């Protein structure tokens, strides 16, 4: 996760962001598909709320996460009915440690969430566990875990 304002995107950024956020999940799902079909397994991808509501200055990251969101839905169609495929889209959970978001900006983002607080990695883990073990009639869905931020972005 790093900024890629239009005009600064290069092959290295493309390879890094598209590779980790889209290519790797695609090829992992493809390799796992035979086993998942045999066991009626499930896939949960980690997208981002900015896959559908892009963040200024992060065009490539948002596009890669958008591709993963579309892949989630495409795989749900492709692997049904034996494999369920869903995604979790985190909001403000962990901040990058490289200073991309100074404290005032972080505070503004948190203030814009309905719950007025940051989430925790456990919030994402609970959502993933729900989709894997309990949501047996869900596929092709994206579960936003964002404290209500996307309700009014």
C-alpha positions as CSV (number, residue, x, y, z in Angstrom):
1,X,0.0,0.0,0.0
2,X,1.7,3.1,-1.2
3,X,0.7,6.2,-3.1
4,X,0.8,6.2,-6.9
5,X,-0.4,9.5,-8.2
6,X,-1.1,9.5,-11.9
7,X,2.1,10.6,-13.6
8,X,4.3,8.7,-11.2
9,X,3.3,5.1,-11.9
10,X,6.1,3.0,-13.2
11,X,6.7,-0.7,-14.0
12,X,8.0,-1.4,-10.5
13,X,4.9,0.1,-8.8
14,X,2.7,-1.8,-11.3
15,X,4.5,-5.1,-10.6
16,X,4.4,-4.6,-6.8
17,X,0.8,-3.5,-6.4
18,X,-0.9,-5.5,-9.1
19,X,1.3,-8.5,-8.3
20,X,0.5,-8.6,-4.6
21,X,-3.1,-7.4,-4.7
22,X,-4.4,-9.1,-7.9
23,X,-2.0,-11.5,-9.6
24,X,-1.1,-13.5,-6.5
25,X,-4.7,-14.1,-5.4
26,X,-5.7,-15.1,-8.9
27,X,-3.0,-17.7,-9.3
28,X,-3.4,-19.0,-5.7
29,X,-7.2,-19.5,-6.3
30,X,-6.5,-21.2,-9.6
31,X,-4.0,-23.6,-8.0
32,X,-6.3,-24.3,-5.1
33,X,-9.5,-24.7,-7.1
34,X,-9.3,-28.4,-7.7
35,X,-8.9,-29.1,-4.0
36,X,-11.5,-26.6,-3.0
37,X,-14.0,-28.1,-5.4
38,X,-13.3,-31.6,-3.9
39,X,-13.8,-30.4,-0.4
40,X,-16.5,-27.8,-1.0
41,X,-14.1,-25.2,0.4
42,X,-14.2,-21.4,0.3
43,X,-12.1,-18.4,-0.6
44,X,-12.0,-15.1,1.2
45,X,-10.1,-12.3,-0.5
46,X,-9.0,-9.1,1.2
47,X,-10.0,-6.2,-0.9
48,X,-10.3,-2.6,0.5
49,X,-13.2,-0.1,0.8
50,X,-11.2,2.0,-1.7
51,X,-11.7,-0.7,-4.4
52,X,-15.2,0.8,-4.9
53,X,-14.5,4.3,-3.6
54,X,-11.0,5.3,-4.8
55,X,-8.6,7.2,-2.6
56,X,-6.9,10.2,-4.3
57,X,-3.3,9.6,-5.0
58,X,-3.6,5.8,-4.8
59,X,-4.9,5.1,-8.3
60,X,-2.9,1.9,-8.9
61,X,-3.6,0.4,-5.5
62,X,-7.3,1.1,-5.8
63,X,-7.4,-0.3,-9.3
64,X,-5.6,-3.5,-8.2
65,X,-8.0,-3.9,-5.3
66,X,-10.9,-3.2,-7.7
67,X,-9.6,-6.0,-9.9
68,X,-9.5,-8.3,-6.9
69,X,-13.1,-7.4,-6.1
70,X,-14.2,-8.2,-9.6
71,X,-12.1,-11.4,-9.5
72,X,-14.0,-12.3,-6.3
73,X,-17.3,-12.1,-8.1
74,X,-16.0,-13.8,-11.2
75,X,-14.6,-16.7,-9.2
76,X,-17.9,-17.0,-7.3
77,X,-19.5,-17.6,-10.7
78,X,-16.7,-19.8,-12.0
79,X,-16.4,-22.1,-9.0
80,X,-20.1,-22.4,-8.0
81,X,-21.8,-24.4,-6.7
82,X,-19.1,-26.3,-4.9
83,X,-16.8,-23.3,-3.8
84,X,-17.9,-20.1,-2.2
85,X,-15.9,-17.0,-2.9
86,X,-16.3,-13.8,-0.9
87,X,-14.2,-10.8,0.2
88,X,-13.6,-8.6,3.2
89,X,-13.0,-4.9,2.6
90,X,-11.2,-3.3,5.5
91,X,-11.5,0.4,6.4
92,X,-9.1,2.1,8.9
93,X,-7.6,-0.9,10.6
94,X,-3.8,-0.5,10.6
95,X,-2.0,2.6,9.4
96,X,1.1,2.4,7.2
97,X,4.2,3.0,9.4
98,X,5.9,5.2,6.8
99,X,4.1,8.5,7.6
100,X,1.7,8.4,4.6
101,X,-1.1,9.4,6.9
102,X,-0.1,12.1,9.5
103,X,-2.1,12.2,12.8
104,X,-4.5,15.0,11.7
105,X,-5.4,13.0,8.6
106,X,-5.9,9.8,10.6
107,X,-8.1,11.7,13.0
108,X,-10.2,13.1,10.2
109,X,-10.7,9.6,8.7
110,X,-11.7,8.2,12.1
111,X,-14.0,11.1,12.7
112,X,-15.7,10.2,9.3
113,X,-16.5,6.7,10.5
114,X,-19.9,6.1,12.1
115,X,-18.3,4.3,15.0
116,X,-15.7,7.1,15.6
117,X,-12.8,4.7,16.1
118,X,-10.2,2.6,14.3
119,X,-10.8,-1.1,13.7
120,X,-8.5,-3.8,14.8
121,X,-7.0,-6.8,13.0
122,X,-9.3,-9.0,15.0
123,X,-12.3,-7.3,13.4
124,X,-11.0,-8.6,10.0
125,X,-10.2,-12.0,11.4
126,X,-13.8,-12.4,12.8
127,X,-15.3,-11.3,9.4
128,X,-13.1,-13.8,7.5
129,X,-14.0,-16.6,10.0
130,X,-17.7,-15.8,9.5
131,X,-17.4,-16.0,5.8
132,X,-15.4,-19.3,5.9
133,X,-17.4,-21.2,8.6
134,X,-20.8,-19.6,9.0
135,X,-21.9,-17.8,5.9
136,X,-22.7,-21.0,4.0
137,X,-25.3,-19.3,1.8
138,X,-23.1,-16.4,0.8
139,X,-21.0,-16.2,-2.3
140,X,-19.8,-13.3,-4.6
141,X,-20.2,-10.8,-1.7
142,X,-18.0,-8.1,-0.2
143,X,-18.3,-7.5,3.5
144,X,-17.1,-4.0,4.4
145,X,-15.5,-3.9,7.9
146,X,-15.0,-0.2,8.1
147,X,-16.8,1.2,11.2
148,X,-19.5,2.5,8.9
149,X,-17.2,4.8,6.9
150,X,-18.6,3.7,3.5
151,X,-22.1,4.6,4.6
152,X,-21.3,8.2,3.7
153,X,-18.0,8.4,1.8
